[in-house]
């Protein structure tokens, strides 16, 4: 199963700029304008966030997992929909000390994604940031709503680790996020993507 489709190449450069400037993935609006808080709706274990900015992908659906004792993030997943390209943008963050060449897979009771490459790392973790086709995202969304998913990584020592996340509320969050994105998105033709904002975590 391919993550990218054949006609994707023509839009790849533009989506690449959106990936690093979109509030859903980079969370840049919070850094640029701390007073501009997103509208947040909660669907069980998922949130839909819409940021008050002009963007081709102003909304995302989001889940974060962390250690309760230390408040340390161990996993976050953000999925945004880009109506102008009819594509999704995906960010997954995982801890450091991973085997970068092995990449990441998402696994549910009925679906396992292709391996996805890390794009970058910083002091907070390593990140998959990519354009994802509808089949990948919708296959995850259609998985058992009461089940659990896993983000599979490989540690530096070669040990495979599955970081769990919840699917509860995912389908409802997806439908809400796509609907809001279509209503709020700025057309890509009007978006200046020449100098995207630097990602902020």
N, C-alpha and C positions, 0 to 999 in steps of 0.2 A: 504494500500500500504506500503510495507516494504522499509525502507531506506537501510538496509543491506540484502544481499541475503545469502542463506544457506552456500555456499562455501566461504563466506567472512572470516570466522574465521581463516582459515589457513594463510591468508595474513594480518590479522589485526595488528599484532605486527609490521610487517615491514612497513605498511602504517602509523602506529602511529609514527614511527621514521621519516618517510618522512614528515609528517604533521608539525612537529616542526622544521625540518631542511630545508624544501623546501623554496627557495627564494620567491616563489609565495605567500606563506602564512605568513611566519615569517618575510620576508623582511630582513633576516640575512645578505645577501651580502653587503647591504648598510652600515651595522654596522661594518662588518669585513673588508671591503675594500671600503671606501667612494668613491674612484676614479672609481670604477667599476659600471658605470651607465647602466641601462637596455636599450635595444632597444625598443622603444615604437611606436606602430601603433594605430591610433585613428579610431574608427568606430562609428560615431555619438556620443552617450553618453557613450560609453565603450572604454576602452583601452586594448590593448594586450601588455604585457610586457614580454620580454625574457631577463633573466639575464645571464651575461657571466661567468657562473659557471658550474661545472660538477655536474649534479643533475638528478635524475629520473623524475623530473617535473620542468624543467627550465623556463617554461612560464606560465602566468596566464592571465585571463581576469578580469578586475577590474573596479569598479565604486565607487565613494565616494560622499556623500552628506554632506553638512555642513551649518551652519548659516553664511550668508554673513557678518553680522555685526561684529561677534566675531571671524570668522575663525575657529570655533569649529566644529570638526567632530561629526556628529550625526549618520552616517551610512557608513559602507564600506562593499563591497562584493567582495570577491576574489574567483575565481574558477580556479583550475589547473587540467590538465589532466595528469595521470600517465600511459604512454603507457605500461610499463612493467607489470602493474596489470590490464589494461583496466578498470580503475576506475577513478573517480574524487576525488579531495580533495577540501573541501569547508571551507572558513572562512567568518563569518559574525561578524562585530563589531557593538555594540549598546551602548548607554549611560549607565551610572551607575544608581542606584536607581530603579532597576527592580526586579520583583518577580522571583527569579532564578528557583524555581520548575516548573514554567509555561512554560519555554522554549520559542522557536521562531517558527513561521511558515512563509513561503513565499507564497504569494497569487497573482495570476494574474487573468485575465478575464476568464481563462479556467482551472485553476489548483490551488489547495491548497495543500501544502506539509504536511507531518506528522509533529508533533511537534518535534523540534530538541533541544537537551539539551545544556546548556552552559557548556563549558569546564573549563573556568578560567575567572577571572576579574583582572584588575590592575587599576591604577589611571586614565587611559584613557578610560576605558569602560569595557564591558563584551563581551566574545567571544564564538561563536560556532565554533568549529574546528573539522572536522570529515571527514571520507571517505563517499562519496555519490555515490549511484549506478547511472547507466546511465539513468534509467527511471526518477529519480528526476530531474536531470539537463536538460535532453532533453525535459521533459514536460514544464519546464520554458522557454527553448529556443524556443519551438514551439508556445508559446503564441503570442498574437497579437503584431506585431512588432512596431506598432504605439501607443500601449497602455502603461499603467503604471502598475507597480507591487507594492506590499506593503510587508514590513517586519513587521509582527504583533508581538508586545511584550505586556507584562502586567507590569504596573508600581507597585511600592511598595504599593501604595494606592488602588490597585485593578482595576484601570482604564485601559482598553485596548487601545492601541495606534497603529495605522498603519503608519509606516514611509515609505513614497513613494520613489520609484526609477524608473528609466526609462528603458523600454525594447527596445528603439530605438537603432539599431545597434547591438543588442545582438547576433542575429543569425550569422551575418557576423563575429563578433568578435570570437564567438565560433568556427566556422569552421577554421578561421585563427589560433587561438590558438592551436587547436588540431593538425593541420597540422605541425605547427612549433615545437610543443612538440615531435611529432613523429620523426622529423628530427634531433632534438638537444638533446634528452634525453639520459642520460647515463644508460646503462642496470643496473637493480637493483642488479644483481649478483655481480657487481663490486663496488657497493656503500657501504661504511662502515657506517652502521646505528647503530653501537654499542653505540656511544656517540653523539647523535644529538645536534645541536646547540640550545642554549636557544632562545626562541622567542623574537623578537625585534619589537616594535611598534613605 
